[in-house]
């Protein structure tokens, strides 16, 4: 299965949730905004939102600073 993560092709060997994708990319515990096929997915739905072949995922994480 192939998705597009932040504009880059990303291969997966099985169907996973957004929460699993966050874990695979090492972003667990970070402040994130996730867009799936142009729709923002609330954090409360990350575990139950399954990815499909061809999905486009954009992950943006907040970085503090000043």
DSSP file (Angstrom, degrees, kcal/mol; ACC not computed):
  #  RESIDUE AA STRUCTURE BP1 BP2  ACC     N-H-->O    O-->H-N    N-H-->O    O-->H-N    TCO  KAPPA ALPHA  PHI   PSI    X-CA   Y-CA   Z-CA
    1    1 A X              0   0    0      0, 0.0    11,-3.3     0, 0.0     2,-0.4   0.000 360.0 360.0 360.0 141.1    0.0    0.0    0.0
    2    2 A X  E     +A   11   0A   0      9,-0.2    52,-3.7    11,-0.1     2,-0.3  -0.978 360.0 173.0-126.0 134.5    1.3    3.5   -0.8
    3    3 A X  E     -A   10   0A   0      7,-2.7     7,-2.7    -2,-0.4     2,-0.5  -0.745  32.7-117.0-121.6 175.2    0.3    6.8    0.7
    4    4 A X  E     -Ab   9  56A   0     51,-2.6    53,-3.6    -2,-0.3     2,-0.6  -0.977  26.5-168.2-117.9 118.9    1.8   10.3    0.3
    5    5 A X  E >  S-Ab   8  57A   0      3,-2.9     3,-1.8    -2,-0.5    53,-0.2  -0.929  75.1 -21.9-112.4 114.0    3.2   11.7    3.5
    6    6 A X  T 3  S-     0   0    0     51,-3.3    -1,-0.2    -2,-0.6    52,-0.1   0.881 129.5 -50.2  51.5  41.5    4.1   15.4    3.3
    7    7 A X  T 3  S+     0   0    0     50,-0.4     2,-0.4     1,-0.2    -1,-0.3   0.343 118.1 107.5  86.0  -6.1    4.2   15.1   -0.5
    8    8 A X  E <  S-A    5   0A   0     -3,-1.8    -3,-2.9     1,-0.0    -1,-0.2  -0.842  76.6-107.9-108.1 141.9    6.5   12.1   -0.6
    9    9 A X  E     -A    4   0A   0     -2,-0.4     2,-0.4    -5,-0.2    -5,-0.2  -0.446  38.3-173.3 -63.7 137.4    5.6    8.6   -1.5
   10   10 A X  E     -A    3   0A   0     -7,-2.7    -7,-2.7    -2,-0.1     2,-0.3  -0.978  11.9-145.2-140.1 119.4    5.6    6.3    1.6
   11   11 A X  E     -A    2   0A   0     -2,-0.4     2,-0.4    -9,-0.2    -9,-0.2  -0.680  13.5-172.0 -92.2 139.3    5.1    2.6    1.4
   12   12 A X        -     0   0    0    -11,-3.3     3,-0.1    -2,-0.3    -2,-0.0  -0.962  21.1-149.0-125.4 144.8    3.2    0.6    4.1
   13   13 A X  S    S+     0   0    0     -2,-0.4     2,-0.3     1,-0.1    -1,-0.1   0.528  81.6   9.0 -91.3  -5.1    3.0   -3.2    4.3
   14   14 A X  S    S-     0   0    0    -13,-0.1     2,-0.3     0, 0.0    -1,-0.1  -0.964  93.5 -73.9-159.3 171.0   -0.5   -3.2    5.8
   15   15 A X        +     0   0    0     -2,-0.3     2,-0.3    -3,-0.1    37,-0.1  -0.598  55.7 175.6 -73.4 130.5   -3.4   -0.9    6.7
   16   16 A X        -     0   0    0     -2,-0.3    35,-2.9    35,-0.1     2,-0.1  -0.875  27.1-113.3-131.7 165.9   -2.5    1.3    9.7
   17   17 A X  B  >  -E   50   0B   0     -2,-0.3     4,-2.1    33,-0.2    33,-0.2  -0.461  33.3-107.0 -90.3 167.9   -4.2    4.1   11.7
   18   18 A X  H  > S+     0   0    0     31,-2.0     4,-2.4    28,-0.9    29,-0.2   0.884 121.9  57.3 -60.7 -37.6   -3.0    7.7   11.8
   19   19 A X  H  > S+     0   0    0     27,-1.6     4,-1.8     1,-0.2    -1,-0.2   0.897 106.9  47.8 -61.5 -39.8   -1.9    7.0   15.4
   20   20 A X  H  > S+     0   0    0     26,-0.3     4,-2.7     2,-0.2    -1,-0.2   0.879 109.6  53.1 -68.3 -37.2    0.3    4.2   14.2
   21   21 A X  H  X S+     0   0    0     -4,-2.1     4,-2.0     2,-0.2    -2,-0.2   0.910 106.9  52.2 -62.9 -41.3    1.7    6.4   11.4
   22   22 A X  H  <>S+     0   0    0     -4,-2.4     5,-2.5     1,-0.2     6,-0.5   0.912 111.2  47.5 -59.5 -42.7    2.6    9.0   14.0
   23   23 A X  H ><5S+     0   0    0     -4,-1.8     3,-1.3     1,-0.2    -2,-0.2   0.921 110.0  52.0 -64.8 -44.4    4.4    6.3   16.0
   24   24 A X  H 3<5S+     0   0    0     -4,-2.7    -1,-0.2     1,-0.3    -2,-0.2   0.833 109.9  49.4 -61.9 -33.0    6.3    5.1   12.9
   25   25 A X  T 3<5S-     0   0    0     -4,-2.0    -1,-0.3    -5,-0.2    -2,-0.2   0.422 114.4-115.9 -89.4   1.8    7.5    8.6   12.1
   26   26 A X  T < 5S+     0   0    0     -3,-1.3    -3,-0.2    -4,-0.3    -2,-0.1   0.750  81.4 119.8  75.1  24.2    8.8    9.2   15.6
   27   27 A X    > < +     0   0    0     -5,-2.5     3,-2.0    -6,-0.2    -4,-0.2   0.258  29.5 138.3-106.3  12.1    6.3   12.0   16.3
   28   28 A X  T 3  S+     0   0    0     -6,-0.5     3,-0.1     1,-0.3    -9,-0.0  -0.337  74.1  17.1 -58.6 133.7    4.5   10.4   19.3
   29   29 A X  T 3  S+     0   0    0      1,-0.3    -1,-0.3    -2,-0.0     2,-0.2   0.353  98.1 121.7  86.3  -6.1    3.9   13.0   22.0
   30   30 A X  S <  S-     0   0    0     -3,-2.0     2,-0.8     1,-0.1    -1,-0.3  -0.506  74.6-104.0 -86.2 157.9    4.5   16.0   19.8
   31   31 A X        +     0   0    0     31,-0.4    31,-2.3    -2,-0.2     2,-0.3  -0.751  57.2 175.4 -81.6 113.2    2.0   18.7   19.1
   32   32 A X  E     -C   61   0A   0     -2,-0.8     2,-0.4    29,-0.2    29,-0.2  -0.842  35.4-157.8-125.0 154.4    0.6   17.9   15.7
   33   33 A X  E     -C   60   0A   0     27,-2.5    27,-2.5    -2,-0.3     2,-0.5  -0.999  22.4-163.9-123.2 129.5   -1.9   18.9   13.1
   34   34 A X  E     -C   59   0A   0      7,-0.5     7,-2.8    -2,-0.4     2,-0.5  -0.961   8.3-167.1-121.9 129.7   -2.8   16.2   10.7
   35   35 A X  E     -CD  58  40A   0     23,-2.7    23,-2.6    -2,-0.5     2,-0.5  -0.956   3.2-168.4-113.0 128.4   -4.6   16.7    7.4
   36   36 A X  E >  S-CD  57  39A   0      3,-3.3     3,-1.4    -2,-0.5    21,-0.2  -0.963  75.9 -21.7-120.2 113.8   -5.9   13.6    5.6
   37   37 A X  T 3  S-     0   0    0     19,-3.2    -1,-0.2    -2,-0.5    20,-0.1   0.909 129.6 -48.4  51.4  47.4   -7.0   14.2    2.0
   38   38 A X  T 3  S+     0   0    0     18,-0.3     2,-0.4     1,-0.2    -1,-0.3   0.469 119.2 106.8  75.6   6.5   -7.5   17.9    2.6
   39   39 A X  E <  S-D   36   0A   0     -3,-1.4    -3,-3.3     2,-0.0     2,-0.3  -0.957  70.7-124.3-116.2 134.0   -9.5   17.4    5.9
   40   40 A X  E     -D   35   0A   0     -2,-0.4     2,-0.6    -5,-0.3    -5,-0.2  -0.569  22.5-148.2 -72.1 133.6   -8.1   18.1    9.4
   41   41 A X        -     0   0    0     -7,-2.8    -7,-0.5    -2,-0.3     5,-0.1  -0.924  15.7-127.2-106.7 118.3   -8.4   15.0   11.6
   42   42 A X    >   -     0   0    0     -2,-0.6     3,-2.4     1,-0.1     4,-0.3  -0.286  21.0-116.4 -61.9 148.2   -8.9   15.8   15.3
   43   43 A X  G >  S+     0   0    0      1,-0.3     3,-1.5     2,-0.2     4,-0.4   0.836 114.1  65.0 -53.0 -36.0   -6.5   14.1   17.7
   44   44 A X  G 3  S+     0   0    0      1,-0.3    -1,-0.3     2,-0.1     4,-0.1   0.660 104.7  45.8 -64.7 -14.8   -9.4   12.2   19.2
   45   45 A X  G <> S+     0   0    0     -3,-2.4     4,-1.1     1,-0.1    -1,-0.3   0.377  82.5  96.3-108.8   3.0   -9.9   10.4   15.9
   46   46 A X  T <4 S+     0   0    0     -3,-1.5   -27,-1.6    -4,-0.3   -28,-0.9   0.902  84.9  49.1 -60.9 -42.8   -6.2    9.5   15.1
   47   47 A X  T  4 S+     0   0    0     -4,-0.4    -1,-0.2     1,-0.2    -2,-0.1   0.813 116.9  40.9 -69.1 -30.2   -6.5    5.9   16.6
   48   48 A X  T  4 S+     0   0    0     -3,-0.2     2,-0.8    -4,-0.1    -1,-0.2   0.518  91.2  96.2 -97.8  -5.7   -9.7    5.1   14.7
   49   49 A X     <  -     0   0    0     -4,-1.1   -31,-2.0    -3,-0.4     2,-0.3  -0.771  61.2-160.1 -90.9 110.7   -8.8    6.7   11.3
   50   50 A X  B     -E   17   0B   0     -2,-0.8   -33,-0.2   -33,-0.2     2,-0.2  -0.673  12.7-125.7 -92.6 143.7   -7.4    4.0    9.0
   51   51 A X        -     0   0    0    -35,-2.9     2,-0.3    -2,-0.3   -35,-0.1  -0.579  21.3-157.7 -87.1 149.9   -5.3    4.9    6.0
   52   52 A X    >   -     0   0    0     -2,-0.2     3,-2.2   -37,-0.1     2,-0.0  -0.859  36.6 -77.3-122.9 158.8   -6.2    3.7    2.5
   53   53 A X  T 3  S+     0   0    0     -2,-0.3   -50,-0.2     1,-0.3    -1,-0.0  -0.311 118.4  18.2 -54.9 130.3   -4.0    3.2   -0.6
   54   54 A X  T 3  S+     0   0    0    -52,-3.7    -1,-0.3     1,-0.3   -51,-0.2   0.377  86.4 151.0  88.6  -3.9   -3.4    6.6   -2.2
   55   55 A X    <   -     0   0    0     -3,-2.2   -51,-2.6   -53,-0.2     2,-0.6  -0.247  40.1-138.2 -59.6 149.4   -4.2    8.7    0.8
   56   56 A X  E     -b    4   0A   0    -53,-0.2   -19,-3.2   -51,-0.1     2,-0.5  -0.961  22.5-174.4-113.8 118.0   -2.5   12.1    1.1
   57   57 A X  E     -bC   5  36A   0    -53,-3.6   -51,-3.3    -2,-0.6     2,-0.5  -0.943   9.4-170.3-117.6 129.5   -1.3   12.9    4.7
   58   58 A X  E     - C   0  35A   0    -23,-2.6   -23,-2.7    -2,-0.5     2,-0.5  -0.985   6.4-169.5-117.3 124.9    0.2   16.1    5.8
   59   59 A X  E     + C   0  34A   0     -2,-0.5     2,-0.4   -25,-0.2   -25,-0.2  -0.966   5.6 179.7-116.7 125.4    1.7   16.3    9.2
   60   60 A X  E     - C   0  33A   0    -27,-2.5   -27,-2.5    -2,-0.5     2,-0.4  -0.990   9.3-160.6-123.3 128.7    2.7   19.6   10.7
   61   61 A X  E     - C   0  32A   0     -2,-0.4   -29,-0.2   -29,-0.2     2,-0.2  -0.915  19.9-119.5-114.6 142.2    4.2   19.8   14.2
   62   62 A X        -     0   0    0    -31,-2.3     2,-0.5    -2,-0.4   -31,-0.4  -0.516  22.9-162.8 -77.4 138.1    4.4   22.9   16.3
   63   63 A X        -     0   0    0     -2,-0.2     2,-0.1     2,-0.0    -1,-0.0  -0.986  13.0-138.9-122.7 122.2    7.8   24.2   17.4
   64   64 A X        +     0   0    0     -2,-0.5     2,-0.3     2,-0.0     0, 0.0  -0.391  42.0 124.0 -76.3 156.7    8.0   26.7   20.2
   65   65 A X              0   0    0     -2,-0.1    -2,-0.0     1,-0.1     0, 0.0  -0.979 360.0 360.0 173.3-176.4   10.3   29.6   20.1
   66   66 A X              0   0    0     -2,-0.3    -1,-0.1     0, 0.0    -2,-0.0   0.373 360.0 360.0-171.5 360.0   10.6   33.3   20.3
